[in-house]
Amino acid sequence: MPYRHAPHLAWQLIGGEAVVIDLAGAKTLGLNPVASLIWSLLPELDEAAIAREMTKRFDVPLEAAKADVHDFLQTLGEQGLVVEA
């Protein structure tokens, strides 16, 4: 399922890590480098393409990358940080 960032969020990459600001709830969220990569690629790529990109940048098998991307996006969806595109 394709996702996009929720419309009530703003974000910025700082030192290779994403800082996400929930404009509706006035909360901030700092993402680690792997999560930041997934977050930053989300507007351009689908889950499978993000997983392939992860295998290029990190020492991770494709199937593990696919599972990690899927689980992370599901968690973000449950928290209202991403929505279906």
Secondary structure, DSSP 8 states (H G I E B T S, - for coil): --EEE-TTEEEEEETTEEEEEETTTTEEEE--HHHHHHHHHTTT--HHHHHHHHHHHSS--HHHHHHHHHHHHHHHHHTTSEEE-
